[in-house]
Amino acid sequence: MWRRAANETACVLLPFCGKNRRRVLSLNPRFRLVWAYGLPILCVAIALAATGSVRDPLFPTPLFFAAIVISTWYGGSVPGLVTVALATLALHYYFVPPAGTLALDKPRMPYLIEFALPALLTCHFVRRRKIKEVALMKARDDLTSRIEERQAELARVSRMLSVGEMGVSIAHEVNQPLMAVVLHGDACLQWLAASPPNLEQARKSVGRIIAEGTRAAETVRRIRALGTKSAQHHGIVDLNELVIESLAMLERSVAKSGTVLRTELAEGLPAVQGDRVQLQQVIFNLVTNAIEAMSGNERRPRDLRIKSEKDGAGGVAVGVADSGPGLPAGDPDQLFQAFFTTKPDGLGIGLAISRTIIEAHGGRLWATSLARGALFQFRLPVDMGAGR
């Protein structure tokens, strides 16, 4: 019995010991035994002293019930039963007349029975409540441990997805300048093979190859900087100039696809502050997507229109309109979700990256259906101090 009391005491103390639970379990069994039986004696002694200090108490039992609750809660069922026994003996000896004797023939003996039965019930219910609470605390600790394990696992999966998405992003963004390098290299060979060789055009093609290679290297560097949270390279950017440079690099792609290109660039357009390479990548993505959207239908004319203007909110807007099949049914915003694509060989990452870049610059990118085709527009504020 004494071993049970010691073990129960240790189990009851565990929830209150936090990280010192192993220390509690390693306590000397004798110390736990002293706690198990010393606590009832101490509680009954305090209740007896407090009750005895009151002259002729009308109800001498409340503090003894409190002693039973404390002993059962912090000691266990065995210490609780010991407290019930000690409290009954104390009441019998000190408060049931004639006081000072443990005789069994006192006229108020039923009073002790009326105390003992509720005291035993109190011990029982307190113990059950304690068991339920300990079980609840253990379940909570187990749940917390599982949540922490799941959070660690989700963090690991998130890192793996980030690495995978970064790889897809690099593959998508570098693919376009590499394709341009191939096209300009092919053009350079044709200019050199002409009779006589057109060295001027070949020189221009080589210059464009160098520009495309540099852009690919810059794209990789910026994506790596994005992954490492490096500072962006903000500067003053003329969007009209950026559009012209981008179209010059895409000139052969436009011509090869049979696209009729028109530009409507507003004069006196205010400059914006932003990352030149990232904004140029957005224009590349939008123009390339428009060309690919129109390539599926040989019967329709392929008209591509690029427009820049001031908007009413004090910003600058650039729009790319095509004469392709238009937007898919449903919410146009789904086009900007990562890995959503309507092309059989598409990755579904270009528009998602473009929106991320524009929003990082404090702007907005959206799509609108036209009577024939689709319009993709982005808006940037002139004052980009808040978008850094």
C-alpha positions as CSV (number, residue, x, y, z in Angstrom):
1,M,0.0,0.0,0.0
2,W,2.8,2.4,0.9
3,R,4.4,1.8,-2.6
4,R,1.1,2.6,-4.2
5,A,0.9,5.8,-2.2
6,A,4.4,6.8,-3.3
7,N,3.8,6.0,-7.0
8,E,0.5,7.9,-7.0
9,T,2.2,10.9,-5.4
10,A,4.9,10.8,-8.1
11,C,2.2,10.6,-10.9
12,V,0.3,13.5,-9.4
13,L,3.4,15.7,-9.2
14,L,4.4,15.0,-12.8
15,P,2.1,17.6,-14.5
16,F,3.4,20.4,-12.2
17,C,7.1,19.6,-12.8
18,G,7.5,20.5,-16.5
19,K,11.0,19.7,-17.7
20,N,11.9,18.2,-14.3
21,R,9.7,15.1,-14.7
22,R,12.6,12.7,-14.9
23,R,13.9,14.2,-11.6
24,V,10.6,13.5,-9.9
25,L,10.6,9.9,-11.1
26,S,14.1,9.5,-9.9
27,L,13.2,10.7,-6.3
28,N,13.9,8.3,-3.5
29,P,10.7,6.2,-2.8
30,R,11.1,7.0,0.9
31,F,10.9,10.7,0.1
32,R,7.8,10.2,-1.9
33,L,6.3,8.1,0.9
34,V,7.0,10.9,3.4
35,W,5.3,13.3,1.1
36,A,2.3,10.9,0.6
37,Y,1.7,10.6,4.4
38,G,3.2,13.8,5.6
39,L,0.8,15.9,3.5
40,P,-2.4,14.5,5.1
41,I,-0.9,14.9,8.6
42,L,0.1,18.5,7.8
43,C,-3.3,19.4,6.3
44,V,-5.3,17.9,9.1
45,A,-3.1,19.6,11.7
46,I,-3.6,23.0,10.1
47,A,-7.4,22.4,9.8
48,L,-7.5,21.3,13.5
49,A,-5.5,24.3,14.7
50,A,-7.5,26.8,12.7
51,T,-10.8,25.2,13.8
52,G,-9.7,25.0,17.4
53,S,-8.8,28.6,17.4
54,V,-12.5,29.4,17.0
55,R,-14.4,29.3,20.3
56,D,-17.3,26.8,20.1
57,P,-17.4,26.5,16.3
58,L,-20.9,26.0,15.0
59,F,-19.7,23.8,12.0
60,P,-16.2,22.5,12.7
61,T,-16.0,20.5,9.4
62,P,-15.3,22.9,6.5
63,L,-11.6,23.2,7.0
64,F,-11.3,19.4,7.3
65,F,-13.1,19.1,3.9
66,A,-10.5,21.5,2.5
67,A,-7.7,19.3,3.9
68,I,-9.2,16.3,2.2
69,V,-9.4,18.1,-1.1
70,I,-5.8,19.3,-0.9
71,S,-4.4,15.9,0.2
72,T,-6.3,14.0,-2.5
73,W,-5.5,16.5,-5.2
74,Y,-1.7,16.8,-4.5
75,G,-1.2,13.3,-2.9
76,G,-3.6,10.8,-4.5
77,S,-6.3,8.6,-3.3
78,V,-4.4,6.9,-0.5
79,P,-3.3,10.2,1.1
80,G,-6.9,11.4,0.7
81,L,-8.3,8.4,2.5
82,V,-5.7,8.9,5.3
83,T,-6.8,12.5,5.6
84,V,-10.5,11.3,5.9
85,A,-9.5,9.0,8.7
86,L,-7.4,11.5,10.5
87,A,-10.1,14.2,10.1
88,T,-12.7,11.8,11.5
89,L,-10.5,11.0,14.5
90,A,-9.8,14.7,15.1
91,L,-13.5,15.6,15.1
92,H,-14.3,12.6,17.3
93,Y,-11.7,13.4,19.8
94,Y,-11.8,17.3,20.0
95,F,-15.3,18.3,18.9
96,V,-17.8,15.5,19.7
97,P,-18.7,15.7,23.3
98,P,-17.5,14.6,25.7
99,A,-14.2,15.9,24.2
100,G,-10.9,14.4,24.9
101,T,-11.9,10.8,24.5
102,L,-12.3,8.3,21.7
103,A,-15.2,6.4,23.3
104,L,-17.6,4.8,20.8
105,D,-20.7,5.4,23.0
106,K,-20.9,9.2,22.5
107,P,-24.4,10.4,21.8
108,R,-23.3,12.4,18.7
109,M,-21.7,9.5,16.9
110,P,-24.1,9.8,13.9
111,Y,-22.5,13.3,13.3
112,L,-19.2,11.5,12.5
113,I,-21.0,9.2,10.1
114,E,-22.6,12.2,8.4
115,F,-19.1,13.7,8.0
116,A,-17.3,10.5,6.9
117,L,-19.6,9.6,4.1
118,P,-19.5,13.0,2.3
119,A,-15.7,13.1,3.0
120,L,-15.3,9.8,1.2
121,L,-17.4,11.0,-1.7
122,T,-15.3,14.2,-1.8
123,C,-12.1,12.1,-1.9
124,H,-13.5,10.0,-4.7
125,F,-14.7,12.8,-6.9
126,V,-11.6,14.9,-6.4
127,R,-9.4,11.9,-7.3
128,R,-11.5,11.3,-10.5
129,R,-11.2,14.9,-11.4
130,K,-7.5,14.8,-10.9
131,I,-7.1,11.7,-13.0
132,K,-9.1,13.4,-15.8
133,E,-7.0,16.5,-15.6
134,V,-3.8,14.6,-15.7
135,A,-5.0,12.6,-18.7
136,L,-6.1,15.9,-20.4
137,M,-2.7,17.5,-19.7
138,K,-0.9,14.4,-21.0
139,A,-3.1,14.5,-24.1
140,R,-2.4,18.2,-24.6
141,D,1.3,17.6,-24.3
142,D,1.2,14.7,-26.8
143,L,-0.9,16.9,-29.1
144,T,1.6,19.8,-28.8
145,S,4.4,17.4,-29.5
146,R,2.7,16.1,-32.6
147,I,1.9,19.6,-33.8
148,E,5.6,20.6,-33.4
149,E,6.6,17.4,-35.3
150,R,4.1,18.2,-38.1
151,Q,5.2,21.8,-38.2
152,A,8.8,20.7,-38.6
153,E,7.7,18.3,-41.3
154,L,5.7,21.0,-43.1
155,A,8.7,23.4,-42.9
156,R,10.9,20.8,-44.5
157,V,8.3,20.1,-47.2
158,S,7.9,23.9,-47.8
159,R,11.7,24.2,-48.2
160,M,11.7,21.3,-50.7
161,L,8.8,22.9,-52.6
162,S,10.6,26.2,-52.6
163,V,13.7,24.6,-54.0
164,G,11.7,22.9,-56.7
165,E,9.8,26.0,-57.6
166,M,13.0,28.0,-57.8
167,G,14.4,25.4,-60.2
168,V,11.3,25.6,-62.4
169,S,11.5,29.4,-62.3
170,I,15.1,29.4,-63.4
171,A,14.3,27.0,-66.2
172,H,11.4,29.1,-67.4
173,E,13.1,32.5,-67.1
174,V,16.4,31.4,-68.7
175,N,14.7,29.5,-71.5
176,Q,13.6,32.7,-73.3
177,P,17.0,34.4,-73.5
178,L,18.6,31.1,-74.6
179,M,16.0,30.8,-77.4
180,A,16.8,34.3,-78.4
181,V,20.6,33.5,-78.4
182,V,19.8,30.5,-80.8
183,L,17.7,32.7,-83.1
184,H,20.3,35.5,-83.3
185,G,23.1,33.0,-83.8
186,D,21.1,31.5,-86.7
187,A,20.6,35.0,-88.2
188,C,24.3,35.7,-87.8
189,L,25.2,32.6,-89.7
190,Q,22.8,33.6,-92.5
191,W,24.2,37.1,-92.7
192,L,27.8,35.7,-92.9
193,A,26.7,33.1,-95.5
194,A,25.3,35.8,-97.8
195,S,27.3,36.8,-100.9
196,P,28.8,39.2,-100.1
197,P,28.6,38.7,-96.3
198,N,26.5,41.4,-94.5
199,L,29.0,42.1,-91.7
200,E,27.0,45.0,-90.3
201,Q,23.9,42.8,-89.7
202,A,26.1,40.0,-88.4
203,R,27.7,42.4,-86.0
204,K,24.3,43.4,-84.7
205,S,23.3,39.8,-84.3
206,V,26.4,39.1,-82.3
207,G,25.6,42.1,-80.1
208,R,22.1,40.8,-79.5
209,I,23.6,37.4,-78.6
210,I,25.8,39.1,-76.0
211,A,22.8,41.0,-74.7
212,E,20.7,37.9,-74.4
213,G,23.5,36.0,-72.7
214,T,23.9,38.9,-70.2
215,R,20.2,38.9,-69.6
216,A,20.2,35.2,-68.8
217,A,23.0,35.6,-66.4
218,E,21.2,38.6,-64.8
219,T,18.0,36.6,-64.5
220,V,19.7,33.7,-62.7
221,R,21.5,36.2,-60.4
222,R,18.3,38.0,-59.6
223,I,16.4,34.8,-58.9
224,R,19.1,33.6,-56.6
225,A,19.1,37.0,-54.9
226,L,15.3,36.7,-54.5
227,G,15.8,33.3,-52.8
228,T,18.4,34.7,-50.4
229,K,16.4,37.8,-49.7
230,S,19.1,40.1,-51.1
231,A,18.4,43.7,-51.8
232,Q,16.9,44.5,-55.2
233,H,18.7,46.8,-57.6
234,H,16.3,49.7,-57.9
235,G,16.9,52.6,-60.2
236,I,15.2,55.0,-62.5
237,V,13.5,53.1,-65.3
238,D,12.0,54.5,-68.5
239,L,9.3,52.0,-69.4
240,N,9.1,53.1,-73.0
241,E,12.8,52.5,-73.4
242,L,12.4,49.2,-71.7
243,V,9.6,48.1,-74.1
244,I,11.7,49.1,-77.1
245,E,14.7,47.2,-75.9
246,S,12.6,44.1,-75.2
247,L,10.9,44.2,-78.6
248,A,14.3,44.6,-80.3
249,M,15.5,41.4,-78.6
250,L,12.2,39.6,-79.6
251,E,12.3,41.0,-83.1
252,R,13.2,37.7,-84.8
253,S,10.6,35.8,-82.7
254,V,7.9,38.2,-83.8
255,A,8.9,38.0,-87.4
256,K,9.2,34.2,-87.4
257,S,5.7,33.8,-85.9
258,G,4.1,36.1,-88.6
259,T,2.9,38.5,-85.9
260,V,2.0,42.1,-86.9
261,L,3.4,44.3,-84.1
262,R,2.1,47.8,-83.3
263,T,3.3,50.0,-80.5
264,E,1.4,53.0,-79.0
265,L,3.9,54.5,-76.5
266,A,2.8,57.7,-74.8
267,E,5.2,60.6,-75.1
268,G,6.6,62.2,-72.0
269,L,5.9,59.2,-69.9
270,P,7.2,59.7,-66.3
271,A,10.0,57.3,-65.2
272,V,9.4,54.8,-62.4
273,Q,11.8,53.4,-59.9
274,G,12.4,49.7,-59.9
275,D,14.5,46.8,-60.9
276,R,15.2,47.1,-64.6
277,V,15.9,43.4,-65.3
278,Q,12.9,42.2,-63.4
279,L,10.5,44.6,-65.1
280,Q,12.0,43.7,-68.5
281,Q,11.4,40.1,-67.7
282,V,7.7,40.9,-67.1
283,I,7.5,42.5,-70.5
284,F,9.2,39.5,-72.1
285,N,6.8,37.1,-70.4
286,L,3.7,39.0,-71.5
287,V,4.9,39.4,-75.1
288,T,6.0,35.8,-75.4
289,N,2.7,34.6,-74.0
290,A,0.8,36.7,-76.5
291,I,2.9,35.3,-79.4
292,E,2.4,31.7,-78.2
293,A,-1.4,32.3,-77.6
294,M,-1.8,33.4,-81.3
295,S,0.3,30.6,-82.7
296,G,-2.4,28.0,-82.4
297,N,-4.7,29.4,-85.0
298,E,-3.3,29.8,-88.6
299,R,-6.5,31.4,-90.0
300,R,-6.8,34.4,-87.7
301,P,-4.6,37.4,-88.1
302,R,-1.9,37.7,-85.5
303,D,-2.0,41.2,-84.2
304,L,0.1,42.3,-81.2
305,R,-0.3,45.7,-79.7
306,I,1.8,47.2,-76.9
307,K,0.6,50.4,-75.3
308,S,2.0,52.6,-72.6
309,E,0.1,55.5,-71.0
310,K,-0.4,57.5,-67.8
311,D,-3.3,56.3,-65.8
312,G,-5.7,58.4,-63.8
313,A,-4.3,57.4,-60.4
314,G,-0.9,59.0,-61.0
315,G,0.9,55.9,-62.2
316,V,2.1,54.4,-65.5
317,A,0.4,51.5,-67.2
318,V,1.7,49.2,-69.9
319,G,-0.6,46.8,-71.8
320,V,0.0,43.9,-74.1
321,A,-3.0,43.0,-76.3
322,D,-3.2,40.0,-78.7
323,S,-5.8,38.6,-81.1
324,G,-5.6,35.0,-79.8
325,P,-8.4,32.8,-78.4
326,G,-8.8,35.0,-75.3
327,L,-8.9,34.1,-71.6
328,P,-10.1,30.7,-70.4
329,A,-13.5,30.5,-68.8
330,G,-13.7,31.2,-65.1
331,D,-11.8,33.7,-62.9
332,P,-9.0,35.5,-64.8
333,D,-6.9,35.6,-61.7
334,Q,-6.4,31.8,-61.9
335,L,-4.0,32.6,-64.8
336,F,-1.6,34.1,-62.2
337,Q,-1.6,31.0,-60.0
338,A,1.6,29.1,-60.0
339,F,1.6,26.0,-62.3
340,F,-1.7,26.9,-63.9
341,T,-1.4,26.8,-67.7
342,T,-3.6,26.4,-70.8
343,K,-0.7,25.4,-73.0
344,P,0.1,21.7,-73.5
345,D,3.8,22.3,-72.9
346,G,3.5,25.2,-70.5
347,L,5.0,25.4,-67.0
348,G,2.4,27.8,-65.6
349,I,5.0,29.8,-63.8
350,G,5.7,32.9,-66.0
351,L,2.5,34.9,-65.1
352,A,2.8,34.0,-61.4
353,I,6.4,35.3,-61.4
354,S,5.4,38.4,-63.3
355,R,2.6,39.3,-60.8
356,T,5.0,38.7,-57.9
357,I,7.5,41.1,-59.5
358,I,4.9,43.8,-60.2
359,E,3.4,43.6,-56.7
360,A,6.9,43.7,-55.2
361,H,7.3,47.0,-57.0
362,G,4.0,48.3,-55.5
363,G,2.0,47.8,-58.7
364,R,-0.7,45.6,-60.0
365,L,-0.9,43.1,-62.9
366,W,-4.3,41.9,-64.3
367,A,-5.9,40.4,-67.4
368,T,-9.0,41.4,-69.3
369,S,-10.9,39.7,-72.1
370,L,-11.3,41.5,-75.4
371,A,-13.8,41.0,-78.2
372,R,-11.0,39.2,-80.0
373,G,-8.1,38.2,-77.8
374,A,-6.9,39.2,-74.4
375,L,-5.2,42.2,-72.8
376,F,-2.6,41.9,-70.0
377,Q,-1.8,45.2,-68.2
378,F,0.4,46.2,-65.4
379,R,0.4,49.5,-63.5
380,L,3.3,51.0,-61.5
381,P,3.2,54.1,-59.3
382,V,5.6,56.9,-60.3
383,D,6.8,57.3,-56.8
384,M,8.3,53.8,-56.0
385,G,9.8,54.7,-52.6
386,A,7.1,52.6,-50.8
387,G,7.5,49.7,-53.2
388,R,11.2,49.0,-52.3
